[in-house]
Amino acid sequence: MSGDSSETEEVSYDELYALVLDLYRPIALNGDTSAVPSNLSTEEAYSTNTIFEANRVGEKVQYSYVDINDDGSAEVLIDTPGSVHALYYLNNDDELVFAKSAGTFAKLEHYEIL
């Protein structure tokens, strides 16, 4: 293991946000919605649909870890260039919380392709 703290942090966030990435990755890569749970909130279901539509029209779907509120813990943004389609954060018990759905504009400097 290297001593690069950002590398360690990213691996940690990949693990903490694995359920989110696993939800959106099949939609973003090949339009596969078969693993989308039927019990999502209306807003979260809307977010998965906007990612499906973005993939359908050939937009690049990406994600980014950004500490939006400067609390020392990064949130994950699922987006296309120019629009954030979903925002998730971890509560005090490291449980995933869906916070926001599609349409928010954000300039992202560090992202990964789903």
N, C-alpha and C positions, 0 to 999 in steps of 0.2 A: 504494500500500500504506500502510495506517495504521501509526502507531507503537504500537498496542496490542499488547503482547506476548502476552496471552492469546489474541487473535484469531489471531496467527501460530502459536502453539502448537497450537491446535485444528485449523487447516488441516493442519499437519504430522502430527498424530495421525490425522486422517482419511485422509491418504495412507498412513501407516505401517500402519494397521489396515484398509486398504481390502479386503483379501481376507476378513477376518472379517466386516466389514459386508456385503460382497457375498454371503457365504454365508447370513447370517441374514435379510437384508432381504426377499428374495422369500418366505421362509417366514412372516415376521412380517406382511407386507402382504397376501398372498393365499393362503397355505397351499401355495405352489409348492415342492415338494421336488425337482424335476427336476434342479437344479444341484448337489445335495448329492453330493459324491464318495463312492464306495463304499468307499474305503480309509481312512475316518476311524477313529480308535480307538473302542473301545466306549463310553467315557465321552463323547467328543465327539459321537458319533452319538446318544447319549442326550440330550445337550443340544439338538441340533437337533430331536429328537422332542418335548422338553418345550416348545420354542418353537412347534412346529407345533400341539400340543395347546392351548397358551395362546391362540394365534390362533383356533383352532377354537371355543373357548368365549367368545371376545370380550374377552380380557384385553389390556391395552395393553402392547405389547412396546417396550422402550426400551434405550438404551445410554448408558454414562457412562464418561468417562475419569477415573480416580482414581489418585493416587499412593499406593497402599496401604502400601507399605513404606518410604516417604520416601526413595527413592533418586534422586529428581529426574526419574524417567521414569514417566509414567502407564500404568496397566494399563487394559484395556477390559473392562467388565462388560456382559453381555447379560442383561437381567432383565425381570421384570414387577413390579408393585408388591408389595413384601414378599419377593421371592425373586430371588436371582441364579442364573441358569441356566448361565452360562458365564463364565469368567475367562481372559483371554489377556494375555500380557506379551511384551515384546521382549527377546531375549537380548542379549549384548554386541555381536553382529553385526547388530542390528536385524532378526533373524529372528523370526517369530511362533512363540510357544509356547503351546499349550493347557495351562492349569494346573489347572482345576477345573471340575467339572460341577455339575449342578442341586442346588438345595435349600438353599443358603447364604442366610441372612437378612442383608440389609444395608440400612441407611438411606442413600438416595442423595439428595443435594441438587441436583446438576446432571446432567441427563440430556437426551438427544435421543430423539425418537420415531423408530423405524426406519421 
